[in-house]
Amino acid sequence: AGQSIDLGAIAKGWIGTALARDMQRAGARHGIIDLGGNVSLIGSSPSGEPWRVGIQRPDAERNTVMAVVQAENVSVITSGAYERKIEADGRTYGHILSAVTGEPVGTDLASVTIVNPDGARADGWCTALFAMGSEKALESAAREGLSVILASGDLKTLWVSRAIADRVTVQDKSMKIEIVP
């Protein structure tokens, strides 16, 4: 009694996957559903090539891409604290809160992107990995078999899962890729 659960953390991911499935049932063979940080892909591009999804550079203007992932029939979901935040007394506070303290998480990651057919799963893990920080996030992603792109807080390194490394291209030459299991 008196308890509730808020599924808002995975809602956009679930909705994107459900919309893609419904559109495919209605006959769509190609498509992109963009729900702001949550992209669901239907098939390949009309040219037959995989879709190219840009990963936002967290410290730059909107549509400044640090990397591109080629994908089809999956969701590409990114979490970070660079868009939904407040600044007070010279400090920046992101919208992702610690389950332990209830305060904005302190993390050494700038963003986390997950490529997965299940948008709800990707959305939930994206936020969780971001909150964990790089070391625990890399361990958890490997254990769970997640295909991830983790951007270090200093934006010098992209840790990319081996499973998708051949589909990720760095656009920002100041960054390097480290392939992880």
Helices and strands as residue ranges (DSSP letters): H 8-25, E 31-34, E 38-42, E 51-56, E 65-71, E 75-80, E 85-88, E 91-94, E 109-116, H 119-132, H 134-144, E 147-152, E 157-161, G 165-167, E 168-170, E 176-180
